[in-house]
Amino acid sequence: MRLVELLRERGLTGGEMRRALERGRVRLLGVPTADLNREIEDPADIEVLEQAPRLQPGRDLIFLRQVGGLLVVWKPAGLLSVPAPGRREASVLNEVRRSFGEALAVHRLDQGTSGLMMVALDTRTQGAIKDLLEAHEVRREYLALVAGAFPEETWTARSDLVRDRGDGLRGSSVLPNSPILRRPERDKPPRYGQDARLSITHFRRVGNPTPKVTLMEASLETGRTHQVRIHLAELGAPILGDPLYAPQAVSRQGPRLALHARTLSLLHPLTGEQVTVNTALPDDLERFRRDLVERYERSQSREPRGDRPDGDRSPSEGPAGEPRSAPPKRERKVKKDQKKRDRARRAKRKG
């Protein structure tokens, strides 16, 4: 069922629907949405809040859940996770401090990535959550739209990441094995350095909007900077819209970095409470995914010329539906002159 149909079932008029969407009061899994054509699998995931602070869907930071000194937030794409030296842009930590008085980093998302992020509200919680991350006891899942058809349903990328792979960007000291790029285990000498750190990402193919685009789930076993982006690019499936690790042709395809942190799950180390938060693809990436599907379906609905029977050929087509070649210039001139003479004879007879 589409969101617009669900809201109608709940008795909202067109005007009420529009105002609720504009003010961020229609929430999907707690996050404001304004995508009326989105398919809703479970109506219970949607709530309409009559009284709530005004929020811009896809633009504002959302506080989703607080358990003790742990706060789980939804970060929009484009917002910094932590303040950057020399930059005056807003950040997650600064926004949380305005509301809670304190905000301490335990991990971060890239500026172009949307989705779930943890913030500690006190030093004790910060230390405890960092210990969980080091012990790989926090489940973190991402969704990514990548270029190409991923041939395996599941795959694990394992490599040592270094700060500089030789061109100033982060990368693997030895490229991981790939189901797409058939390469020897070592096609280049290792680039080991003191900063090399083991990085493991588990991938699962979720779907294919088109034969040339795959929706992938990435589950982190470790959490290094740019880990998902690097591993997918090195496997031969770069993320659409990635300005760093994707080829320029792939980088231009996405409206932005097509990466979303959708799931966080952990046992709170101080309260013992299970904390699990899930989100859906944000409006911009969901619309982009849907647009890819629609454009591909339209392209497939146009029947190839060669498949039509001879009797259905266009006058501009030759045998087997192939385009006729244009007649030579001399032949066109002869035909044109003949038409002129025919018109002159008809005019003379009428006169």
C-alpha positions as CSV (number, residue, x, y, z in Angstrom):
1,M,0.0,0.0,0.0
2,R,1.3,3.4,-0.9
3,L,1.6,6.1,1.8
4,V,-1.0,8.3,0.2
5,E,-3.6,5.5,0.3
6,L,-2.7,4.7,3.9
7,L,-3.2,8.3,5.0
8,R,-6.5,8.5,3.2
9,E,-7.6,5.4,5.0
10,R,-6.8,7.1,8.2
11,G,-9.2,9.9,7.3
12,L,-6.8,12.7,6.3
13,T,-8.0,15.1,3.6
14,G,-5.7,16.4,0.9
15,G,-5.0,19.6,2.8
16,E,-4.4,17.9,6.1
17,M,-2.1,15.4,4.4
18,R,-0.1,18.2,2.7
19,R,0.4,20.1,5.9
20,A,1.4,17.1,7.9
21,L,4.0,16.1,5.4
22,E,5.4,19.6,5.1
23,R,5.8,19.9,8.9
24,G,7.4,16.5,9.3
25,R,4.6,15.1,11.3
26,V,4.2,11.9,9.2
27,R,6.8,9.5,10.6
28,L,8.1,6.3,9.1
29,L,9.9,4.3,11.8
30,G,10.2,7.6,13.7
31,V,11.7,9.5,10.8
32,P,9.7,12.3,8.9
33,T,8.8,11.3,5.3
34,A,7.2,13.3,2.6
35,D,7.2,10.6,-0.1
36,L,3.5,9.9,-0.8
37,N,4.3,7.2,-3.4
38,R,6.4,5.1,-1.1
39,E,5.2,1.6,-0.6
40,I,4.5,0.8,3.1
41,E,4.9,-2.8,4.1
42,D,3.6,-2.5,7.6
43,P,1.0,0.2,8.4
44,A,2.2,0.2,12.0
45,D,5.5,1.7,10.8
46,I,3.6,5.0,10.1
47,E,2.4,7.4,12.7
48,V,0.9,10.9,12.2
49,L,1.7,13.3,15.1
50,E,-0.8,16.0,15.5
51,Q,1.4,18.0,17.9
52,A,5.1,17.8,17.3
53,P,8.0,20.2,16.6
54,R,8.1,21.3,12.9
55,L,10.8,19.4,11.0
56,Q,11.9,19.3,7.4
57,P,11.9,15.7,6.1
58,G,15.4,14.7,5.0
59,R,16.9,17.9,6.3
60,D,16.7,17.9,10.1
61,L,18.5,15.8,12.7
62,I,16.1,13.4,14.5
63,F,16.5,12.2,18.0
64,L,15.1,8.7,17.8
65,R,15.8,6.9,21.1
66,Q,17.5,7.6,24.4
67,V,18.6,4.9,26.8
68,G,20.5,6.1,29.8
69,G,23.5,8.1,28.5
70,L,23.1,6.7,25.0
71,L,21.3,8.7,22.3
72,V,20.5,7.2,18.8
73,V,20.0,9.9,16.2
74,W,19.0,9.9,12.5
75,K,21.5,12.0,10.6
76,P,20.6,13.6,7.2
77,A,23.0,13.5,4.4
78,G,25.2,16.6,4.2
79,L,25.4,17.1,8.0
80,L,28.9,16.7,9.7
81,S,29.0,14.1,12.4
82,V,31.5,16.0,14.5
83,P,32.8,19.6,14.3
84,A,35.5,20.0,11.7
85,P,38.5,22.3,12.5
86,G,38.3,25.5,10.6
87,R,34.8,24.8,9.4
88,R,31.7,26.6,10.7
89,E,29.1,24.1,9.5
90,A,26.6,22.5,11.8
91,S,27.3,19.0,13.2
92,V,25.5,16.2,15.0
93,L,27.4,16.8,18.2
94,N,26.7,20.5,18.2
95,E,23.0,20.0,17.6
96,V,22.8,17.4,20.4
97,R,24.6,19.7,22.8
98,R,22.0,22.4,22.2
99,S,19.3,20.0,23.4
100,F,21.1,17.8,26.0
101,G,24.0,20.0,27.2
102,E,26.6,17.3,26.4
103,A,27.5,15.2,23.4
104,L,30.5,12.9,23.0
105,A,31.5,11.0,19.9
106,V,31.7,7.2,19.9
107,H,31.7,6.7,16.1
108,R,30.7,8.8,13.1
109,L,29.2,8.7,9.7
110,D,30.6,10.3,6.6
111,Q,29.1,13.7,5.8
112,G,27.4,12.3,2.6
113,T,25.9,9.3,4.4
114,S,22.5,9.4,6.0
115,G,21.1,7.2,8.8
116,L,21.7,6.0,12.4
117,M,24.4,7.3,14.6
118,M,25.1,6.9,18.3
119,V,26.0,9.8,20.6
120,A,27.1,9.5,24.2
121,L,25.7,12.0,26.7
122,D,28.3,11.3,29.4
123,T,31.9,10.0,29.6
124,R,31.0,6.7,31.3
125,T,28.6,5.8,28.5
126,Q,31.1,6.9,25.9
127,G,33.8,4.6,27.2
128,A,31.4,1.6,27.6
129,I,30.0,2.0,24.0
130,K,33.6,2.3,22.6
131,D,34.5,-0.9,24.3
132,L,31.5,-2.6,22.7
133,L,32.6,-1.3,19.2
134,E,36.1,-2.6,19.8
135,A,34.7,-6.0,20.7
136,H,32.5,-6.0,17.6
137,E,29.3,-6.3,19.7
138,V,27.3,-3.6,18.0
139,R,25.4,-4.6,14.9
140,R,25.6,-1.9,12.2
141,E,23.9,-2.4,8.8
142,Y,24.0,-0.1,5.8
143,L,22.1,0.0,2.5
144,A,23.9,1.0,-0.7
145,L,23.0,1.4,-4.3
146,V,26.0,0.2,-6.3
147,A,27.0,0.0,-10.0
148,G,26.8,-3.4,-11.7
149,A,25.1,-6.7,-11.1
150,F,26.6,-8.3,-8.0
151,P,26.8,-12.1,-8.9
152,E,26.8,-13.6,-5.4
153,E,24.0,-13.4,-2.9
154,T,26.5,-13.0,0.0
155,W,30.2,-12.1,0.1
156,T,32.7,-11.1,2.8
157,A,35.4,-8.6,2.1
158,R,38.5,-8.8,4.3
159,S,41.5,-6.6,4.0
160,D,43.9,-4.4,5.9
161,L,43.1,-0.7,5.3
162,V,45.8,1.9,5.2
163,R,45.5,5.7,5.2
164,D,47.3,6.2,1.9
165,R,47.0,3.6,-0.9
166,G,49.5,5.6,-3.0
167,D,47.2,8.3,-4.3
168,G,46.3,10.1,-1.1
169,L,43.1,8.0,-0.6
170,R,42.5,5.3,1.9
171,G,42.5,1.7,0.6
172,S,43.5,-1.9,1.1
173,S,47.1,-2.9,1.4
174,V,46.2,-6.0,-0.7
175,L,43.0,-5.9,-2.7
176,P,40.3,-8.3,-1.4
177,N,39.1,-11.2,-3.4
178,S,36.1,-10.2,-5.6
179,P,33.3,-12.1,-7.3
180,I,33.3,-9.4,-10.0
181,L,36.9,-8.7,-10.7
182,R,38.8,-11.9,-11.2
183,R,42.3,-11.0,-10.0
184,P,45.2,-13.0,-8.6
185,E,45.4,-12.8,-4.8
186,R,48.2,-10.3,-5.1
187,D,48.2,-8.1,-8.2
188,K,50.3,-5.4,-6.5
189,P,52.9,-5.5,-3.7
190,P,51.4,-5.0,-0.2
191,R,51.3,-1.4,1.0
192,Y,51.6,-2.2,4.6
193,G,52.3,0.6,7.0
194,Q,52.1,1.2,10.7
195,D,48.5,2.3,10.3
196,A,47.3,-0.9,8.5
197,R,44.1,-2.2,10.3
198,L,42.1,-5.3,9.7
199,S,38.7,-4.5,8.1
200,I,35.8,-6.9,7.5
201,T,32.5,-6.2,5.8
202,H,29.8,-8.8,5.1
203,F,27.6,-8.1,2.1
204,R,24.2,-9.4,1.0
205,R,22.4,-8.7,-2.2
206,V,19.0,-7.3,-1.4
207,G,17.7,-6.6,-4.9
208,N,18.3,-5.3,-8.4
209,P,16.4,-2.1,-9.4
210,T,17.9,-2.7,-12.9
211,P,20.4,-5.2,-14.4
212,K,23.1,-2.6,-14.0
213,V,22.3,-1.5,-10.4
214,T,22.2,-3.5,-7.2
215,L,20.8,-2.7,-3.8
216,M,23.3,-4.1,-1.3
217,E,23.2,-4.6,2.5
218,A,26.6,-4.1,4.2
219,S,27.1,-5.4,7.8
220,L,30.2,-4.2,9.6
221,E,32.3,-6.5,11.6
222,T,34.9,-3.8,12.0
223,G,34.3,0.0,11.6
224,R,37.1,1.8,9.8
225,T,36.8,5.1,8.1
226,H,35.2,4.7,4.6
227,Q,35.2,0.9,5.1
228,V,32.0,0.1,3.1
229,R,32.8,2.6,0.3
230,I,36.3,1.2,-0.1
231,H,35.4,-2.4,0.0
232,L,32.6,-2.0,-2.5
233,A,34.8,0.0,-4.9
234,E,37.6,-2.6,-4.6
235,L,35.1,-5.4,-5.3
236,G,34.1,-3.7,-8.5
237,A,30.7,-2.5,-7.3
238,P,31.3,1.2,-6.4
239,I,28.5,3.2,-4.7
240,L,26.5,5.4,-7.0
241,G,27.3,9.1,-6.3
242,D,30.5,8.4,-4.4
243,P,32.9,11.3,-5.2
244,L,36.0,9.6,-3.8
245,Y,36.1,5.9,-4.7
246,A,33.8,5.6,-7.7
247,P,34.8,6.3,-11.3
248,Q,33.5,9.6,-12.5
249,A,30.8,8.0,-14.6
250,V,29.4,6.2,-11.6
251,S,29.9,9.2,-9.3
252,R,27.6,11.2,-11.6
253,Q,24.8,8.7,-11.5
254,G,23.6,9.2,-7.9
255,P,21.8,12.3,-6.5
256,R,24.4,12.0,-3.7
257,L,26.4,9.2,-2.0
258,A,23.9,6.4,-2.1
259,L,24.7,5.0,1.3
260,H,22.4,4.8,4.3
261,A,23.0,3.5,7.9
262,R,19.8,1.7,8.5
263,T,20.2,-0.5,11.6
264,L,21.8,-0.2,15.0
265,S,21.5,-3.0,17.6
266,L,23.4,-3.5,20.9
267,L,22.9,-4.6,24.5
268,H,23.3,-1.4,26.5
269,P,26.5,-2.0,28.6
270,L,25.2,0.0,31.6
271,T,21.5,-0.6,31.7
272,G,21.4,-4.1,30.2
273,E,18.6,-3.1,27.9
274,Q,18.4,-4.3,24.3
275,V,18.6,-1.3,22.0
276,T,17.6,-2.0,18.4
277,V,16.7,0.8,15.9
278,N,15.8,0.3,12.3
279,T,15.1,2.9,9.5
280,A,14.0,2.7,5.9
281,L,15.8,4.2,2.9
282,P,15.4,8.0,3.1
283,D,13.1,9.8,0.7
284,D,15.8,10.9,-1.7
285,L,17.3,7.5,-2.2
286,E,13.9,5.7,-2.2
287,R,12.7,8.0,-5.0
288,F,16.0,7.5,-6.9
289,R,15.7,3.7,-6.6
290,R,12.1,3.9,-7.7
291,D,13.0,6.1,-10.6
292,L,15.7,3.6,-11.8
293,V,13.1,0.8,-11.8
294,E,10.5,2.9,-13.7
295,R,13.0,4.1,-16.3
296,Y,14.2,0.5,-16.9
297,E,10.6,-0.8,-17.2
298,R,9.7,1.9,-19.7
299,S,12.8,1.0,-21.8
300,Q,11.7,-2.7,-21.7
301,S,8.2,-1.9,-22.8
302,R,9.3,-0.6,-26.1
303,E,9.3,-3.6,-28.4
304,P,12.5,-4.0,-30.4
305,R,12.0,-3.3,-34.1
306,G,13.5,-6.6,-35.1
307,D,10.9,-8.5,-33.1
308,R,7.9,-7.2,-35.1
309,P,6.4,-9.3,-37.9
310,D,7.2,-8.1,-41.4
311,G,3.6,-6.8,-41.8
312,D,4.1,-4.5,-38.9
313,R,7.2,-2.8,-40.2
314,S,7.4,0.9,-40.4
315,P,7.7,2.4,-43.9
316,S,11.1,3.7,-42.8
317,E,12.3,0.1,-42.1
318,G,13.7,-2.5,-44.4
319,P,13.7,-6.3,-44.1
320,A,13.7,-7.7,-40.5
321,G,12.7,-4.3,-39.2
322,E,16.1,-2.8,-39.9
323,P,16.2,0.9,-40.8
324,R,16.3,1.6,-44.5
325,S,19.5,3.3,-45.7
326,A,19.0,6.7,-47.1
327,P,18.9,6.8,-51.0
328,P,22.0,8.3,-52.7
329,K,22.0,12.1,-53.3
330,R,21.7,11.7,-57.2
331,E,18.6,9.4,-56.7
332,R,16.9,11.9,-54.5
333,K,17.5,14.7,-57.0
334,V,16.0,12.6,-59.9
335,K,12.9,11.8,-57.8
336,K,12.5,15.5,-56.8
337,D,12.7,16.6,-60.5
338,Q,10.2,14.0,-61.5
339,K,7.7,15.2,-58.9
340,K,8.1,18.8,-60.3
341,R,7.4,17.6,-63.9
342,D,4.3,15.6,-62.7
343,R,2.9,18.7,-60.9
344,A,3.5,20.8,-64.0
345,R,1.7,18.4,-66.3
346,R,-1.3,18.2,-63.9
347,A,-1.5,22.0,-63.7
348,K,-1.4,22.2,-67.6
349,R,-4.2,19.7,-68.0
350,K,-6.4,21.6,-65.5
351,G,-5.7,24.9,-67.3
